[in-house]
């Protein structure tokens, strides 16, 4: 009799824990984070990451300025003329 009662209590505890876990799984993550219990931990590397982001952005801007200031090397008129000459040679074969 005592063994049956202990088994029933154990089964009730397991079912209660399962319901609690199921409700947590069903709850969207953003709702869980906006609850009064959630407090995000401050990032230890936020300052370093921001400084690195600024450095990379400045480097990218400098590279873009260099690209925009440089003169093009590709001369499409020359390549078009070479293509026409090659086509003329091919038509003679």
C-alpha positions as CSV (number, residue, x, y, z in Angstrom):
1,X,0.0,0.0,0.0
2,X,2.8,2.4,1.0
3,X,4.7,1.5,-2.2
4,X,1.7,2.3,-4.4
5,X,1.2,5.6,-2.7
6,X,4.9,6.6,-3.2
7,X,4.7,5.6,-6.8
8,X,1.6,7.8,-7.3
9,X,3.3,10.8,-5.7
10,X,6.3,10.3,-7.8
11,X,4.1,10.1,-10.9
12,X,2.3,13.3,-9.9
13,X,5.7,15.1,-9.4
14,X,6.8,14.0,-12.9
15,X,3.6,15.1,-14.5
16,X,3.8,18.5,-12.8
17,X,7.4,19.0,-13.9
18,X,6.5,18.0,-17.4
19,X,3.6,20.5,-17.6
20,X,6.0,23.2,-16.3
21,X,8.6,22.4,-18.9
22,X,6.0,22.2,-21.7
23,X,4.7,25.7,-20.8
24,X,8.2,27.1,-20.8
25,X,8.9,25.5,-24.2
26,X,5.6,26.8,-25.6
27,X,6.3,30.4,-24.5
28,X,8.1,32.5,-27.2
29,X,11.6,33.5,-26.3
30,X,11.0,37.2,-26.5
31,X,8.2,36.9,-23.9
32,X,10.5,35.0,-21.6
33,X,13.2,37.7,-22.0
34,X,10.8,40.5,-21.3
35,X,9.6,39.0,-18.1
36,X,10.6,40.6,-14.9
37,X,13.1,37.8,-14.2
38,X,15.3,38.4,-17.2
39,X,18.2,40.8,-17.0
40,X,20.8,40.7,-19.8
41,X,24.4,40.5,-18.7
42,X,26.6,43.4,-19.7
43,X,29.0,42.6,-22.4
44,X,32.6,42.5,-21.4
45,X,33.8,43.2,-24.9
46,X,31.3,45.8,-26.1
47,X,33.7,48.7,-26.0
48,X,36.4,46.7,-27.9
49,X,33.9,45.5,-30.5
50,X,32.6,49.1,-31.0
51,X,36.1,50.4,-31.4
52,X,37.0,47.7,-33.9
53,X,33.8,48.4,-35.9
54,X,34.7,52.1,-36.1
55,X,38.2,51.3,-37.2
56,X,36.9,48.9,-40.0
57,X,34.3,51.5,-41.1
58,X,37.0,54.2,-41.4
59,X,39.2,51.8,-43.4
60,X,36.4,51.0,-45.7
61,X,35.6,54.7,-46.3
62,X,39.2,55.4,-47.1
63,X,39.3,52.5,-49.6
64,X,36.1,53.7,-51.2
65,X,37.5,57.2,-51.6
66,X,40.7,55.8,-53.2
67,X,38.5,53.8,-55.6
68,X,36.4,56.7,-56.5
69,X,39.4,59.0,-57.0
70,X,41.3,56.7,-59.3
71,X,41.0,56.9,-63.1
72,X,39.7,53.8,-64.9
73,X,42.2,51.6,-66.5
74,X,39.8,49.8,-68.8
75,X,39.4,51.5,-72.2
76,X,36.3,50.1,-73.8
77,X,36.9,51.8,-77.1
78,X,40.2,50.1,-77.5
79,X,38.7,46.7,-76.7
80,X,35.8,47.2,-79.1
81,X,38.3,48.1,-81.9
82,X,40.4,45.0,-81.2
83,X,37.2,42.9,-81.2
84,X,36.2,44.3,-84.6
85,X,39.6,43.6,-86.0
86,X,39.5,40.0,-84.7
87,X,36.0,39.6,-86.2
88,X,37.3,40.8,-89.5
89,X,40.2,38.2,-89.4
90,X,37.7,35.5,-88.5
91,X,35.4,36.4,-91.4
92,X,38.4,36.0,-93.8
93,X,39.1,32.4,-92.8
